[in-house]
Amino acid sequence: MPHLNKDTYRKLIRNVVDSAVGASGEWVKTLDWADGISPDASWWHNDFLIQALELKNTLGLSGDAIIQAIIAYSKVISQKKVRQPYMFRSVFI
């Protein structure tokens, strides 16, 4: 199989990945409000990031996809836009 560029690879797998996740992702969307990250795809529930996808053709080239996805997720959840106040409740048994 010839080497595919990232755009071609994205187009080939998009429907398969969306089907596996069970929802249509937002593909190649830059999140200016989250330090300008641009995951290859992301899936959301309202303002909550459920999954960030980073595509790599070969392990070890251009970074580690898992680490890159963790960094993308941390940038999203650290933004004021998605922080929710926590309510602490006492539970008595």
N, C-alpha and C positions, 0 to 999 in steps of 0.2 A: 504494500500500500504506500503510495507516495506521501511525503510530508504535507500535511494540511495546515494552512494558516488558521489563526484563531477564529476569524469570522466564518470561514467555511465550516470548521469543526462545530462552532456554535449552531449554525443553521442545520447541520446534520443531526445533532443530538437534541435540539430544543424540544420537539414533540415527545420524544422518548422520556426525557428527564421530567418534563411537565406531567406526563402521564404517571410516571413512577411516584412523583411527589403528591399527585392528586389535585393539582391546581396549576393554573398558568402563572408562571413567574414573570417578573419584570426583568427583562434581559438588557444588559448594558445600560443601566440607568445610573447616572452620576448623582450622588447624594451630596450636594453642596453644603447642606446643613450638618453633615457628619465628616468634616475635614476633607470633602471632595473625593471620598472613596468611590470606586466604580467597580463593584463586584460584577462578574460575568452574568450572574442572575441572582435574584433575591425573591423570597416569598414572604408575605406579610399578613398579619392579622391586625387590621386597623393600623396603628403606628408601631406595632411590635414586630420586629424582625424574627421570623421563624427559622429561615434558612438562608445562608449566603453561600454561593457557589463560585469557586475560583477554578478555572480550567487550566490544565497544564498538559502539554503534549508528552513530556518526558520527565520522570521523577528526577529532581535535582537541578533541572535547568530553570532559570528565572525564578528561583525561590521555591518554597514549600507551600503547596496549595492549602494545607490544613492550617498552618501558621498564618497565612495570608487571610483566610476566612475568619480565624479567631480575632485577628487585629481589626478586620472590617466590622465584625460583630461588636467588639469592645468600643469602637468609635461611635457606632449607632447608639448603644445603650448608655453611653456616657453623656449624651446630649440632653439638654433641658427639655426638648420637645417630647421625648419618650419617657422621662422620669415620672413615676407615679408616687404620690405620697403613700407610705405604708401605714396601715392601721394595725396597731398592736392590741390584741385582746387577751385577756386572761381566760384561761380555760380551767374550770374546776371539775374534778371528777369525784 
